[in-house]
Amino acid sequence: MTTRVAVLVGSLRAASLNRKLAESLASQAPEGAELFLVEGLEKLPFYNEDIDTDDVDSSVLALREAVAGADRVLAVTPEYNGTMPAVLNNALDWLSRPFGAGAIKGKPFGVIGLAPSPYGGQWAHGDTARSAGIAGAVVVEDVTVSQNYLETDVFTDETVQAKLRGAVAKLVSYEVAAA
């Protein structure tokens, strides 16, 4: 059985290091796991309960279906002005609805990412984990990796790569407690 991990990338920039990281981790998925990037976050309308109806935008349906069909969720995100990017926050808002039964409910969730700040995006990652937990995800605390990329080439440094791969492996192998 394959464990499917939906990857939400918090950066829309084509040359984003976080996108590159997400793609790299997907290509190195642990045995028995498949990481897939959820595309189209830039197409999501801002969350508004007035438009969250049976006739909701197709981009919202695609997001919800992708995450509902996954066993785990991994956010790979930079930090914008000390918090998570709006595109990621908006995706989590859509995934949290309907309240108590959103597509993210009960899914093990981790967050990693790269940022040029001395703390590697810790504030954004903390905000992302908190928001996902409130949305109903099961935040796997020891999966969070916040990595500064100014002093280290994160794509060639074996210590950093091992830390990132280890976080993904922990997320994949996490056992959800029976309710």
Secondary structure as GFF3:
##gff-version 3
##sequence-region A 1 179
A	DSSP	beta_strand	3	9	.	.	.	ID=ss1
A	DSSP	alpha_helix	17	27	.	.	.	ID=ss2
A	DSSP	beta_strand	33	37	.	.	.	ID=ss3
A	DSSP	three_ten_helix	41	43	.	.	.	ID=ss4
A	DSSP	three_ten_helix	49	51	.	.	.	ID=ss5
A	DSSP	alpha_helix	58	68	.	.	.	ID=ss6
A	DSSP	beta_strand	72	76	.	.	.	ID=ss7
A	DSSP	alpha_helix	86	95	.	.	.	ID=ss8
A	DSSP	beta_strand	108	115	.	.	.	ID=ss9
A	DSSP	alpha_helix	122	135	.	.	.	ID=ss10
A	DSSP	beta_strand	138	139	.	.	.	ID=ss11
A	DSSP	three_ten_helix	141	143	.	.	.	ID=ss12
A	DSSP	beta_strand	145	148	.	.	.	ID=ss13
A	DSSP	alpha_helix	158	173	.	.	.	ID=ss14
###
